[in-house]
Amino acid sequence: MKRFMFAAFLFMGIAAFSQDKNETAIRKLMDEQSAAWNKGDIDAFMHGYWESDSLMFIGKSGVTYGWNNTLKNYKKGYPDVTAMGTLQFTLIKVQRLSGRYYHVTGKWYLKRTIGDLSGHYTLLFHKLHKRWVIVSDHSS
């Protein structure tokens, strides 16, 4: 019985460590995204997204499919560092859906000289080729 309890405890510890490691990686990716944005580098910001035609971005203008289309929309909406401002993410909830999927809910805030902007987001992260990427982004 003691062996069974030890094995169960060990398994639970490994699962918790794995979850923490994945959540840490996702938080790090989002920190890297905001750092890239705050340097005015939309191309580097986009490294957090799945580079696929199946990427889905939902914003105030509706649904956009594809990494290239999403990049194009970001560059159109934020043509320079004045429009981009300084980005801050506030995470509300990071939820493990499975070993390969996480759902993240939070707030975004842009501090800008031309007027601040803010809203909320939900992100679906998928672990592909040992790397976490955003496969769906709903920002409003």
C-alpha positions in Angstrom: 0.0 0.0 0.0 2.8 2.4 0.8 4.4 1.8 -2.6 1.1 2.6 -4.3 0.7 5.8 -2.3 4.3 6.8 -3.1 3.8 6.1 -6.8 0.5 8.1 -6.9 2.2 11.0 -5.0 5.2 10.9 -7.4 2.9 10.9 -10.4 0.9 13.8 -9.1 4.1 15.7 -8.4 5.4 15.1 -11.9 2.0 16.2 -13.4 2.0 19.4 -11.3 5.6 20.2 -12.3 4.8 19.7 -16.0 1.8 22.0 -15.8 3.9 24.7 -14.0 6.6 24.3 -16.6 4.1 24.8 -19.5 2.4 27.7 -17.8 5.8 29.3 -17.2 6.7 28.9 -20.9 3.4 30.5 -21.9 3.9 33.4 -19.6 7.5 33.9 -20.9 6.2 33.9 -24.5 3.7 36.6 -23.6 6.4 38.6 -21.9 8.6 38.3 -25.0 5.6 39.5 -27.1 5.0 42.6 -25.0 8.8 43.4 -25.0 8.9 43.1 -28.9 5.8 45.3 -29.2 7.3 47.9 -26.9 10.4 48.0 -29.1 8.1 48.7 -32.1 8.8 45.2 -33.6 5.5 43.7 -34.8 7.4 41.0 -36.7 9.0 39.7 -33.5 5.7 40.1 -31.6 4.2 37.7 -34.2 6.6 34.9 -33.3 4.1 34.0 -30.5 1.5 33.1 -33.1 1.1 29.9 -35.1 2.6 30.6 -38.5 -0.3 29.0 -40.4 -3.2 29.8 -42.7 -5.4 28.2 -39.9 -4.5 30.8 -37.3 -7.7 32.6 -36.2 -7.8 36.2 -34.9 -11.1 37.7 -33.8 -11.1 41.4 -33.3 -13.5 44.4 -33.6 -13.5 44.0 -37.4 -14.5 40.3 -37.3 -12.6 37.1 -38.0 -9.2 37.0 -39.7 -7.6 33.7 -40.8 -4.0 33.2 -41.4 -0.7 34.4 -39.9 0.1 36.7 -42.9 -3.3 38.3 -42.8 -3.0 38.9 -39.0 0.5 40.4 -39.5 -0.9 42.7 -42.2 -3.8 43.8 -40.0 -1.4 44.6 -37.1 0.8 46.7 -39.4 -2.2 48.5 -40.8 -3.7 49.2 -37.4 -0.4 50.1 -35.8 1.8 51.7 -38.5 4.4 53.3 -36.2 5.6 53.4 -32.6 3.3 56.3 -31.7 0.2 54.1 -32.7 1.7 51.1 -31.0 2.4 52.8 -27.6 3.5 50.6 -24.7 1.7 47.3 -24.3 1.0 45.7 -20.9 -0.7 42.3 -20.5 -2.5 41.4 -17.3 -3.3 37.7 -17.0 -6.6 36.9 -15.4 -6.6 33.1 -15.8 -4.3 30.5 -17.3 -6.1 27.2 -17.6 -4.6 23.9 -18.7 -7.0 22.1 -21.0 -4.6 19.2 -21.8 -0.9 18.6 -22.1 -1.0 20.3 -25.4 -3.6 23.1 -25.0 -4.0 26.0 -22.6 -6.6 28.7 -22.5 -5.6 32.2 -21.3 -7.8 35.1 -20.4 -6.5 38.5 -19.7 -6.5 42.3 -20.2 -4.4 44.3 -22.6 -3.5 48.0 -22.2 -1.8 50.3 -24.6 -0.4 53.5 -23.1 -0.1 56.0 -26.0 0.5 59.7 -26.4 -2.4 59.7 -29.0 -4.9 58.2 -26.5 -4.8 55.0 -24.5 -6.5 51.8 -25.6 -7.5 48.7 -23.6 -9.6 45.6 -23.8 -9.7 41.9 -23.0 -8.5 38.8 -24.8 -8.8 35.0 -24.8 -6.0 33.0 -26.3 -5.8 29.3 -27.2 -2.3 28.0 -27.0 -1.2 24.8 -28.6 2.1 23.0 -28.1 3.5 22.3 -31.6 6.9 20.9 -32.2 7.9 21.4 -28.6 6.9 25.1 -28.8 3.9 27.0 -27.5 2.0 29.1 -30.0 -1.2 31.0 -30.1 -3.6 29.3 -32.5 -6.7 31.4 -31.7 -6.9 35.0 -30.4 -10.1 36.8 -29.6 -9.2 40.4 -28.6 -11.7 43.2 -28.0 
